[in-house]
Amino acid sequence: MDKKNFKLKEGQPYITLNNLLQVVGIAQTGGHAKIIIQNEEVLVNGLVETRIRNKLVIGDVINTNNIQIEIE
């Protein structure tokens, strides 16, 4: 499993799940991110997540496509 860390910018309290998937290169477009999420291919903190704009905060762990991302 490939592990990555994503650091929120100072003053940025969260990032939405669909934006995170695009920023780290898992999804090429917003539409692709939406499909990945709706197909229940994403786990947030160990649970299947289907909310496209779920707000991810420091400490959240996202798993998809054999990649683990921790929000810092």
C-alpha positions as CSV (number, residue, x, y, z in Angstrom):
1,M,0.0,0.0,0.0
2,D,1.3,3.4,-1.0
3,K,1.1,6.0,1.9
4,K,0.8,9.8,1.3
5,N,0.3,12.7,3.5
6,F,-1.7,15.8,2.6
7,K,-1.0,19.0,4.5
8,L,-3.8,21.5,4.7
9,K,-2.7,25.1,4.0
10,E,-2.5,27.5,7.0
11,G,-6.0,28.8,7.6
12,Q,-7.6,26.0,5.6
13,P,-9.8,24.1,8.1
14,Y,-10.7,21.3,5.6
15,I,-10.6,20.0,2.0
16,T,-13.5,18.3,0.3
17,L,-13.1,14.6,-0.6
18,N,-13.6,15.2,-4.4
19,N,-10.9,18.0,-4.4
20,L,-8.5,15.8,-2.4
21,L,-8.8,13.0,-5.0
22,Q,-8.0,15.5,-7.8
23,V,-5.1,17.2,-5.9
24,V,-3.3,14.0,-5.1
25,G,-3.8,12.6,-8.7
26,I,-6.2,9.8,-8.0
27,A,-8.9,11.4,-10.1
28,Q,-8.2,13.3,-13.3
29,T,-11.4,15.4,-13.1
30,G,-14.2,16.3,-10.8
31,G,-16.4,14.0,-12.7
32,H,-14.0,11.1,-12.3
33,A,-13.7,11.8,-8.5
34,K,-17.5,11.7,-8.3
35,I,-17.7,8.3,-10.0
36,I,-14.9,6.9,-7.7
37,I,-16.8,8.1,-4.6
38,Q,-20.3,6.9,-5.8
39,N,-18.9,3.5,-6.7
40,E,-18.0,3.1,-3.0
41,E,-14.3,2.8,-3.7
42,V,-13.3,5.3,-1.0
43,L,-13.0,4.7,2.7
44,V,-12.7,7.6,5.2
45,N,-11.5,6.5,8.6
46,G,-12.3,2.9,7.7
47,L,-15.9,3.5,6.6
48,V,-17.3,3.6,3.0
49,E,-17.9,7.3,2.1
50,T,-20.4,8.3,-0.6
51,R,-20.6,12.0,0.2
52,I,-18.8,13.7,-2.7
53,R,-18.1,17.0,-0.8
54,N,-17.4,15.4,2.6
55,K,-15.2,17.8,4.6
56,L,-11.9,16.2,5.5
57,V,-10.0,17.6,8.5
58,I,-6.6,17.0,10.2
59,G,-6.3,13.3,11.3
60,D,-8.7,11.8,8.7
61,V,-7.4,8.8,6.8
62,I,-8.6,8.1,3.3
63,N,-8.1,4.7,1.5
64,T,-8.7,4.1,-2.2
65,N,-7.0,2.2,-5.0
66,N,-4.4,0.7,-2.6
67,I,-3.4,4.3,-1.6
68,Q,-3.7,5.6,2.0
69,I,-3.8,9.4,2.5
70,E,-3.6,11.1,5.9
71,I,-4.7,14.7,6.3
72,E,-2.2,16.8,8.3
